[in-house]
Amino acid sequence: ALLSGPPPDLQSPKIECELSEFKALSDEDISQIVRSMALKRCELDPMPTTFVAKFLPELTPIMKQIVNTSLATGEFPATLKPVLVRPSFNQKENDTDVLKNYHPVS
């Protein structure tokens, strides 16, 4: 059966790390990163990626503030953390009934 056995442990390990130095990102850094990304969409996205692409000059300062504040404080806004994870079948394997033949994709 596909779901036999105990459920996997989905707890993320607590990783203690300290970011002691970073270069704050500029508007151009943010724009370049966003332009290099695929225009994919997730149901959790608050706005379509085509909207972000169209209004990138207006949104860049806001995104820069979020990223640089996150790097400076070591905190990431909880409202931006949710993610949908879907299983993706490993094409090298041929048994779709075995859970280890899948890997998570977000």
BAVEX-630201 format. One line per 3 residues: number of its first residue (from 1); for each residue x negated, z negated, y negated of N, C-alpha, C. Coordinates in Angstrom, 1 decimal, m for minus. Each point is the difference from the previous one (the first is absolute). Layout:
N
NUM> X Z Y X Z Y X Z Y; ...
//
This chain:
106
1> m0.8 0.0 1.2 0.8 0.0 m1.2 m0.9 0.0 m1.2; 0.5 0.6 m1.1 m0.8 0.2 m1.2 m0.3 m1.4 m0.7; 0.9 m0.9 0.1 m0.2 m1.3 m0.7 m0.2 m1.2 0.9
4> m0.6 0.3 1.1 m0.2 m1.2 1.0 m1.2 m0.8 m0.5; 0.1 m1.3 0.4 m1.1 m0.9 m0.3 0.3 m0.7 m1.3; m0.9 m1.0 m0.4 0.2 m0.7 m1.2 m0.2 0.9 m1.3
7> 0.6 m0.4 m1.1 m0.2 0.8 m1.2 m1.4 m0.1 m0.5; m0.6 1.0 m0.6 m1.3 m0.1 m0.6 m0.1 m1.1 m1.1; m1.1 m0.6 m0.2 m0.2 m0.9 m1.1 m0.2 0.8 m1.2
10> 0.9 m0.1 m1.0 0.0 0.8 m1.2 m0.6 m0.7 m1.2; m0.5 m1.2 0.3 m0.6 m0.8 m1.1 m1.3 0.7 m0.5; m0.2 0.2 m1.3 m1.2 0.5 m0.5 m1.0 m1.1 0.0
13> m1.3 0.2 0.3 m1.0 m1.0 m0.1 m0.2 m0.3 m1.4; m0.3 m1.3 m0.3 m0.3 m0.4 m1.4 m1.4 0.3 m0.3; m0.3 0.9 m0.9 m1.3 0.4 m0.3 m0.4 m0.6 m1.3
16> m1.1 m0.7 0.0 m0.5 m0.6 m1.2 m1.1 0.9 m0.6; 0.2 0.5 m1.1 m1.1 0.8 m0.6 0.1 m0.1 m1.5; m1.1 0.2 m0.6 0.0 m0.1 m1.5 m0.6 1.3 m0.6
19> 0.7 0.5 m0.9 m0.4 1.2 m0.7 m0.7 m0.5 m1.3; m1.3 0.0 0.0 m0.8 m0.6 m1.1 m0.3 1.0 m1.1; 0.0 1.3 0.3 m0.2 1.0 m1.0 0.8 1.3 0.3
22> 0.5 0.6 m1.0 0.7 1.2 0.1 0.0 0.7 m1.4; 0.1 1.3 0.0 0.1 0.8 m1.2 1.5 0.2 m0.3; 0.5 m0.4 m1.1 1.4 0.2 m0.4 0.2 1.5 0.0
25> 1.2 0.4 0.5 0.3 1.4 0.0 0.5 0.5 m1.3; m0.4 1.2 m0.3 0.5 0.7 m1.3 1.3 0.8 0.3; 0.6 0.4 m1.1 1.1 0.9 0.1 m0.3 1.2 0.9
28> m1.2 0.6 m0.3 m0.4 1.2 0.7 m0.2 m0.3 1.5; m0.6 m1.2 0.3 m0.1 m0.4 1.4 1.3 0.0 0.7; 1.0 m0.6 m0.6 1.3 m0.2 0.6 0.7 1.4 0.2
31> m0.1 0.9 m1.1 0.6 1.3 0.1 m0.7 0.8 1.1; m1.3 m0.1 0.1 m0.7 0.8 1.1 0.4 m0.5 1.4; 0.2 m1.2 0.2 0.4 m0.6 1.3 1.4 0.5 0.3
34> 0.9 m0.1 m1.0 1.4 0.4 0.3 0.1 1.5 0.2; m0.7 0.8 m0.7 0.0 1.4 0.2 m0.5 0.4 1.3; m0.9 m0.7 0.6 m0.6 0.3 1.3 0.8 m0.4 1.2
37> 1.1 m0.8 m0.3 0.9 m0.5 1.1 1.0 1.1 0.4; 0.4 0.0 1.2 1.1 0.8 0.5 1.3 m0.4 m0.6; 0.9 0.9 m0.3 1.3 m0.3 m0.6 1.0 m0.4 1.1
40> m0.4 m1.0 0.8 0.9 m0.5 1.0 0.9 m1.1 m0.6; 1.1 m0.3 0.7 1.0 m0.9 m0.5 0.4 m1.0 1.1; 0.2 m1.2 m0.4 0.5 m1.1 0.9 1.3 m0.5 m0.5
43> 0.8 m0.5 0.9 1.3 m0.5 m0.4 m0.1 m1.2 m0.9; m1.2 m0.7 0.1 m0.2 m1.2 m0.9 m0.5 0.3 m1.4; m0.4 1.3 m0.2 m0.5 0.4 m1.3 1.1 m0.2 m1.1
46> m0.3 m0.7 m1.1 1.0 m0.2 m1.0 0.4 1.3 m0.8; m0.9 1.0 0.0 0.2 1.3 m0.6 m0.6 1.1 0.8; 0.5 1.2 m0.1 m0.5 1.1 0.8 m1.4 0.3 m0.5
49> m0.9 0.5 0.9 m1.3 0.3 m0.3 m0.1 1.2 m1.0; 1.0 0.9 0.1 0.1 1.1 m1.0 0.1 m0.5 m1.4; 0.8 m1.1 m0.2 0.2 m0.7 m1.3 m1.4 m0.5 m0.5
52> m0.7 m0.7 1.0 m1.3 m0.6 m0.4 m0.9 1.2 m0.4; m0.1 1.1 0.7 m0.8 1.1 m0.3 0.3 0.6 m1.4; 1.3 0.1 m0.2 0.5 0.6 m1.3 m0.3 m0.8 m1.2
55> 0.1 m1.3 0.2 m0.2 m1.0 m1.2 m1.3 m0.8 0.2; m1.0 0.6 0.7 m1.2 m0.7 0.2 m0.7 m0.5 m1.3; 0.0 0.8 m1.1 m0.7 m0.5 m1.2 0.7 m1.2 m0.6
58> 1.3 m0.1 0.2 0.7 m1.2 m0.5 m0.1 m1.2 0.9; m0.1 0.3 1.3 m0.1 m1.1 1.0 m1.4 m0.5 0.2; m1.0 0.7 m0.3 m1.4 m0.3 0.2 m0.4 m1.4 m0.6
61> 0.3 m0.3 m1.2 m0.3 m1.3 m0.6 0.6 m1.2 0.8; 1.2 0.2 0.4 0.7 m1.0 0.8 m0.7 m0.3 1.3; m0.3 1.1 0.7 m0.7 m0.1 1.3 m1.4 m0.6 m0.1
64> m0.6 0.4 m1.1 m1.4 m0.5 m0.3 0.1 m1.5 m0.2; 1.0 m0.5 m0.7 0.1 m1.4 m0.3 0.3 m0.8 1.3; 0.8 0.6 0.9 0.3 m0.7 1.3 m1.3 m0.1 0.8
67> m0.7 1.2 0.2 m1.2 0.0 0.8 m1.1 m0.9 m0.6; m0.2 0.1 m1.2 m1.1 m0.8 m0.6 0.3 m1.5 0.0; 1.3 m0.4 m0.3 0.4 m1.4 0.1 m0.2 m0.5 1.4
70> 0.4 0.8 1.0 m0.1 m0.4 1.4 m1.4 m0.2 0.4; m0.9 0.9 m0.5 m1.4 m0.2 0.3 m0.6 m1.2 m0.7; 0.4 m0.3 m1.2 m0.5 m1.1 m0.8 0.4 m1.3 0.6
73> 1.3 m0.1 0.4 0.5 m1.3 0.5 0.0 m0.2 1.5; m0.2 1.1 0.7 0.0 m0.1 1.5 1.3 m0.1 0.6; 1.0 0.3 m0.8 1.4 m0.1 0.4 0.7 1.4 m0.1
76> 0.9 0.3 0.9 0.7 1.2 0.0 1.5 m0.3 m0.1; 0.7 0.7 m0.9 1.5 m0.3 m0.2 0.7 0.0 1.3; 0.8 m1.0 0.4 0.7 m0.1 1.2 1.1 1.1 0.1
79> 0.5 0.5 m1.1 1.0 1.0 0.0 m0.6 1.4 0.4; m1.3 0.1 0.0 m0.6 1.3 0.4 m0.6 m0.1 1.4; 0.2 m1.1 0.7 m0.6 m0.1 1.3 0.9 0.5 1.2
82> 1.3 0.1 m0.1 0.7 0.4 1.2 m0.4 1.4 0.4; 0.0 0.2 1.4 m0.4 1.3 0.5 0.9 0.3 1.3; 0.3 1.2 0.2 0.7 0.4 1.2 m1.1 0.5 1.0
85> 0.0 m0.6 1.2 m1.0 0.4 1.0 0.8 0.7 1.2; m0.5 1.2 0.3 0.7 0.7 1.1 m1.1 0.3 1.1; 0.5 0.0 1.2 m1.0 0.3 1.1 m0.2 1.5 0.0
88> m1.3 0.4 0.2 m0.3 1.4 0.2 m0.7 0.2 1.3; 0.5 1.0 0.8 m0.5 0.2 1.3 m1.4 0.7 0.0; m0.9 m0.6 0.8 m1.3 0.5 0.1 0.1 1.3 0.9
91> m0.2 1.1 m0.5 0.1 1.3 0.7 m0.9 0.1 1.2; m1.1 m0.7 0.0 m1.0 0.1 1.1 0.6 m0.6 1.3; 1.0 m0.9 m0.2 0.6 m0.7 1.2 1.3 0.8 0.3
94> 0.4 m0.2 1.3 1.2 0.8 0.3 1.2 m0.8 0.5; m0.2 m1.3 m0.1 1.1 m0.9 0.5 0.7 m0.7 m1.2; 1.2 0.5 m0.4 0.7 m0.5 m1.2 0.6 m1.4 0.3
97> 0.0 m0.5 1.2 0.6 m1.3 0.4 m1.0 m1.1 m0.1; m1.3 0.3 m0.4 m1.0 m1.0 0.0 m0.3 m0.3 m1.5; 0.2 m1.3 m0.4 m0.1 m0.4 m1.4 m1.4 0.3 m0.6
100> m1.1 m0.2 0.9 m1.3 0.1 m0.6 m0.3 1.5 m0.3; 0.8 0.9 0.3 m0.2 1.4 m0.3 0.6 0.3 m1.4; 0.4 m1.0 m0.7 0.5 0.2 m1.4 m0.9 m0.8 m1.0
103> m0.1 0.5 m1.2 m0.7 m0.8 m1.0 0.9 m0.1 m1.3; m0.2 m1.1 m0.7 0.9 m0.1 m1.2 m0.4 0.9 m1.2; 0.9 0.5 m0.7 m0.2 0.8 m1.2 0.9 m0.5 m1.1
106> m0.6 m0.2 m1.1 0.8 m0.5 m1.2 0.0 1.1 m1.1
//
